Amino acid sequence: MHDVELRQLRCLLAIVDEGTFTDAAIALGVSQAAVSRTLASLERSLGVRLLRRTSREVTPTPAGVRVMAHARRVLAELDELVRDATSGPARLRIGYAWSALGRHTLAFQRRWREQHPATELLLVRVNSTTAGLAEGACDLAVVRRPVDDRRFDSAIVGLERRLCAMAADDPLARRRSVRLGDLSGRTLLVDRRTGTTTAELWPPDARPATEATHDVDDWLAAISTGRRIGMTAESTANQYSRPGVVYRRVRDAEPIAVRLTWWRDDPHPAVQSVTELLISLYHPS
């Protein structure tokens, strides 16, 4: 079996979309004979017949329908790859794991559009330790724990309070704030990949039990039942309000540093602009 070429997939789709070999040739800018040869080579490579051709119409066979569906996905992904590789400063993707910038998210989006109208801003949620940076899903990332990887550099742009998330009918919910000691006998849901809470926040003899979670929606669903509690940055409360869940400040817990992270050897041109804008939002003069 020979390798399938992109031009063959484009040819197949052109024939079906345009309706005839003649119109497909015009759309592709080639001869009708070239269209026929390209389709024949694709059918030989795959070992199946893809189109039925009569004097009136061209229709795909069942195998052709399946191949066309794959071809459309492949070509769409290729187009996205090209746009991503060539967009440069015209597009900026910022990744985050659980919450973007909390109460500053909307202001950041609006100010960026005002100050940099030529650069499209996209916020991308990826629940990984680098919020999608290492995976290539974003150009910069907002994280709330240090990234222990020498490939990346970062800057602290702000601080956020720690909040305890609990069911609305939890006895602690009647308080305006809680202390770490109030939580030591409870079971704490933590995301060990991206979360900011570990048992080390408590003294060794007063640490709560912990249970793993991997998604903010699952975290909120479990907390709303009253079986578990959570601790998180205040940005989570701003971004994820949920009926049955309340957030209370943990007044004796250290704040959480919000970091902007980027590739050390290949920083995005917008690093400085994003850093300065975020600092101005977290620390208004």
C-alpha positions in Angstrom: 0.0 0.0 0.0 1.4 3.4 -1.0 1.2 6.4 1.2 -2.0 8.5 0.9 -1.2 12.0 -0.2 -3.0 15.2 0.8 -3.6 16.1 -2.8 -5.5 12.9 -3.3 -7.8 13.6 -0.3 -8.4 17.2 -1.7 -9.2 15.7 -5.1 -11.7 13.2 -3.7 -13.5 16.0 -1.7 -13.5 18.3 -4.7 -15.2 15.8 -6.9 -18.0 15.2 -4.5 -18.4 18.8 -3.4 -18.3 20.2 -7.0 -20.5 17.4 -8.4 -18.5 16.5 -11.5 -14.9 15.7 -12.5 -14.9 18.8 -14.8 -16.0 21.2 -12.0 -13.5 19.6 -9.6 -10.7 20.2 -12.1 -11.7 23.8 -12.4 -11.8 24.2 -8.6 -8.4 22.5 -8.2 -6.8 24.3 -11.2 -5.8 21.1 -12.9 -6.9 19.1 -16.0 -9.8 16.7 -15.9 -7.4 13.9 -16.7 -5.3 14.8 -13.7 -8.4 14.6 -11.5 -9.2 11.1 -12.9 -5.6 9.9 -12.4 -5.4 11.2 -8.8 -8.7 9.6 -7.8 -7.6 6.3 -9.4 -4.3 6.4 -7.5 -6.1 7.0 -4.2 -8.4 4.0 -4.9 -5.4 1.8 -5.7 -3.6 2.9 -2.5 -6.6 2.2 -0.3 -7.7 -0.9 -2.3 -11.3 0.2 -2.4 -13.7 1.9 -4.8 -14.6 5.4 -3.5 -17.0 6.8 -6.1 -19.7 5.6 -8.4 -19.7 7.5 -11.7 -22.7 7.6 -14.1 -23.5 9.8 -17.0 -25.6 12.1 -14.7 -23.8 12.1 -11.3 -21.0 11.1 -9.1 -21.8 9.6 -5.7 -19.6 8.1 -3.0 -19.6 4.4 -2.1 -20.1 3.4 1.5 -16.3 3.2 1.7 -16.0 6.6 0.1 -18.3 8.1 2.7 -16.1 6.9 5.5 -12.9 8.0 3.7 -14.4 11.5 3.1 -15.2 11.9 6.8 -11.6 11.2 7.7 -10.3 13.4 4.9 -12.3 16.4 6.1 -10.9 16.0 9.6 -7.3 15.5 8.4 -7.4 18.6 6.1 -9.1 20.7 8.8 -6.4 19.8 11.3 -3.8 20.5 8.7 -5.3 24.0 8.1 -5.3 24.6 11.9 -1.6 23.5 12.1 -0.7 25.9 9.4 -2.6 28.8 11.0 -1.0 28.0 14.4 2.5 27.9 13.0 2.2 31.0 10.8 0.0 33.3 13.0 2.9 34.5 15.1 2.1 37.7 17.1 -1.4 37.9 15.4 -2.6 35.2 17.9 -1.9 34.7 21.6 -3.1 31.6 23.5 -2.9 31.7 27.3 -3.4 28.4 29.1 -4.8 27.8 32.6 -5.6 24.7 34.6 -8.6 25.4 36.9 -9.3 29.1 36.8 -7.9 31.8 34.5 -7.5 35.1 36.3 -10.5 35.1 38.5 -12.2 38.5 38.9 -9.5 40.0 36.6 -10.3 37.7 33.6 -12.9 39.9 31.9 -10.8 43.1 32.5 -7.7 41.4 31.1 -9.6 40.3 27.9 -11.1 43.8 27.4 -7.9 45.7 28.0 -5.9 43.4 25.8 -8.4 43.9 23.0 -8.1 47.7 23.5 -4.3 47.8 23.7 -3.5 45.1 21.2 -6.3 44.9 18.6 -4.1 43.2 16.0 -3.4 40.2 18.4 -6.3 37.8 19.0 -6.4 36.5 22.6 -7.6 33.0 23.3 -7.9 31.5 26.8 -7.3 27.7 26.8 -8.1 25.4 29.7 -5.7 22.5 30.0 -5.5 20.6 33.3 -1.8 19.8 33.3 1.2 21.0 35.4 2.1 23.6 32.8 -1.5 24.5 31.9 -0.9 23.3 28.3 2.5 25.0 27.7 4.5 21.8 27.5 1.8 20.2 25.4 1.9 23.0 22.8 -1.7 24.0 23.5 -0.8 27.6 24.4 1.9 30.2 24.1 1.9 31.4 27.7 0.4 29.9 30.8 -1.1 31.1 34.1 -0.1 28.7 36.9 -0.5 28.8 40.7 2.4 26.6 41.7 6.1 26.7 40.7 6.9 24.8 37.5 9.9 22.6 38.3 11.2 22.4 34.8 14.3 24.3 33.5 12.7 24.6 30.1 10.4 27.3 31.4 10.7 30.7 33.0 8.1 32.6 35.0 7.2 35.8 36.8 4.9 36.3 39.7 2.2 38.8 38.6 -0.1 38.7 41.7 -1.3 37.1 44.9 -4.6 35.5 45.7 -6.1 34.5 49.0 -6.8 30.9 49.9 -10.4 30.0 50.3 -12.1 26.9 51.7 -14.9 25.4 49.6 -17.6 23.6 51.5 -21.3 22.6 51.2 -23.7 25.5 51.9 -25.2 23.6 54.9 -21.8 22.8 56.4 -21.5 24.0 60.0 -18.4 26.0 59.0 -20.4 27.8 56.4 -22.0 29.9 59.1 -18.6 31.6 59.7 -17.2 34.5 57.6 -13.7 32.8 57.7 -12.0 29.7 59.0 -8.6 28.6 60.2 -6.5 25.7 59.1 -7.1 24.0 62.4 -10.8 23.9 61.7 -10.1 21.7 58.7 -7.7 19.2 60.2 -10.4 16.6 60.9 -11.9 16.7 57.5 -11.2 15.0 54.1 -9.8 17.4 51.6 -10.1 17.0 47.8 -6.9 17.9 46.1 -5.6 17.9 42.5 -2.0 16.7 42.8 -1.1 17.7 39.3 -2.2 21.4 39.3 -3.6 22.1 42.7 -2.2 24.6 45.3 -3.1 22.6 48.4 -1.1 19.9 50.1 -1.1 18.4 53.6 2.1 20.2 54.3 0.1 23.4 54.9 -0.8 21.9 58.3 1.5 20.8 61.2 2.4 17.1 61.0 0.1 16.2 63.9 -2.9 18.0 62.5 -3.1 17.2 58.8 -6.4 16.5 57.2 -7.0 13.4 55.1 -6.7 14.0 51.4 -8.5 12.5 48.4 -7.5 13.0 44.8 -9.5 14.7 42.1 -8.6 15.7 38.6 -11.2 18.2 37.4 -12.9 21.3 38.9 -16.4 20.2 38.0 -15.9 16.8 39.8 -14.3 18.7 42.7 -17.4 21.0 43.0 -19.8 18.1 42.7 -18.2 16.2 45.5 -18.0 19.2 47.8 -21.7 20.1 47.2 -22.8 16.8 48.8 -21.1 17.7 52.1 -18.9 14.6 52.0 -15.7 16.6 51.2 -14.2 20.1 51.4 -11.6 21.8 49.3 -9.1 24.6 49.4 -8.3 26.8 46.5 -7.3 30.2 45.2 -9.9 32.9 45.3 -9.9 32.9 41.5 -11.8 29.6 41.6 -14.6 31.2 43.6 -14.8 34.0 41.1 -14.9 31.7 38.1 -16.9 28.8 39.5 -19.9 29.6 41.5 -22.1 26.5 42.1 -25.4 26.2 43.9 -24.9 24.4 47.2 -21.2 25.4 47.5 -19.8 28.4 49.4 -16.3 29.7 49.8 -14.8 31.0 53.1 -11.5 32.7 53.6 -8.8 30.7 55.4 -7.3 33.6 57.4 -4.1 31.9 58.7 -3.1 30.4 55.3 -0.4 32.0 53.1 -1.6 33.6 49.9 -1.1 31.9 46.5 1.3 33.3 44.0 -0.1 33.7 40.4 2.6 33.1 37.9 2.9 33.8 34.2 5.0 31.0 32.6 6.7 30.8 29.1 9.3 28.9 27.2 12.8 30.0 28.4 14.5 29.6 25.0 11.6 30.7 22.8 9.5 33.3 24.6 6.4 34.6 22.9 6.8 38.3 21.8 3.9 39.2 24.1 5.5 38.1 27.3 6.4 41.5 28.5 3.1 43.1 27.5 1.0 40.4 29.2 3.2 40.5 32.3 2.8 44.3 32.7 -1.0 44.1 32.1 -1.5 41.4 34.7 0.6 43.1 37.3 -1.4 46.3 36.7 -4.6 44.3 37.3 -3.4 42.6 40.4 -1.7 45.7 41.8 -3.7 48.7 40.7 -2.0 52.0 41.6 
